[in-house]
Amino acid sequence: MTELKVHDLIKKKALITRESAEPIRQALNNVDLVSTGKIVLDFSGVEAVTPSFVDELLAIVEGVRSRSKSGQLELLVVNPPTRLSSKFFAVARAHGVEIREVDSSWRVTGNPPRG
């Protein structure tokens, strides 16, 4: 399992743009995919995220998943700054994954089609 504290990486309370997800991409580029089947992103200190940010975040996770041999990877967002909305569900569907709230966290699962 790999755990990242998003606010420590990005240092912003509102994550609005796709570009704001870049520090997460950089941090995940160093992940040992043999031992990581789960990524936990802790959003403590973040007050807002937009669908654009979530879309980029899911694209980053797809990239990490494509580097793993099994193609299996689970994303858990703890302390999310908002509840899931239909916009976030639509973004997840576009990536071929499922996003759902479980115990006040967001769990992203599924295997998007490989290109």
N, C-alpha and C positions, 0 to 999 in steps of 0.2 A: 504494500500500500504506500502511496505517495500522498503526503498532505502539504498543502500550500496555504498560507495566510494571504489572501488576496490584497488586503489593505496594506500589508507590509511591502508587497511587490509594486503596487500601483500608487499608493499614497493619495487617493482621491476618494471622496465620499459618494460621488455620483459617477457611475460608469456609463457613459452615453455613447461614445463612438466605438467603432470597430478597432481603431488604432489603440484604444486604451487597453485592449486585451493582449497587446504585444509582449509585455513582461511575463504573462502567463505562458505564452508560446516559448519564450526564451528559457524559462524555468523548466518546462516540460521537455525541451530538447535534450536535457541532461538526465532524463529518467531512464533507469534500468528496466527495460521492458520485460526482461525475463522474470523478474521478481514482482513486477507491478501488474496487478489485475484490477486495481481500483485506485482511482484518483479522488482525493477528498479536497475540496476547495472550501476554505472557511471564509465567509464573507463578513465576519465581525468587523464593525467599523465602517462598512459600506451601507449607505442609506438608500441607494437607488441603482437599478440597472434598466437598460432599455432593451427592446427586442433586437436591435442592431448589435449591441454588445453580446447578448446571448447567442445570436447567430454566429458571430465570430468565434465565441468560446466553443461552440459545438463544432465548428470547422477545425479548430485547433485540436480538439479531442479526436476528431476523425483522423487527422494527420498522425497523431500518436498511435491510434488504433491500427492504422495502416502499416506502421513500422513493426507491430508485434506479429509474431508468427501465427498466433492463434486467432487474431482479429477480435479477441474478447477484451473488453475494457468497460468497467463501470465507473460512472462519474457520480459523486455524491456532493451536493452543495449544502453545506451546513451553515446555519445562521443566515439564510437568504434574506435580502432586504425587503422583499415583497412576497405576496402570495402569487402563485401561478395564475396566469390569465389565459384567455383563448389565444392571445398573440403569441405567448411562449409555447403553447401547445402546437400552434401552426408552424413555428420555427423548428421545433423538434421534428414534426412530421416531414418537413422539407429535407431534413437530414436523415430521414429513415430511422429515427430512434423514438423512444417513448420517454416522456418526462412526466413525473408524478410526484405529488407531495406525500412523504412518508415521515411521520413523527417530526413535523416542523422542518424537514429538510426536503430538498429536491433530489430525486434519484433518476438518473438518465441511464437507460439500458437499451440494448438492441445492437444489431450488427448492420450498419448501413451497407448498401451495395458497394462493392469495390469497383473503382473505375478502370 
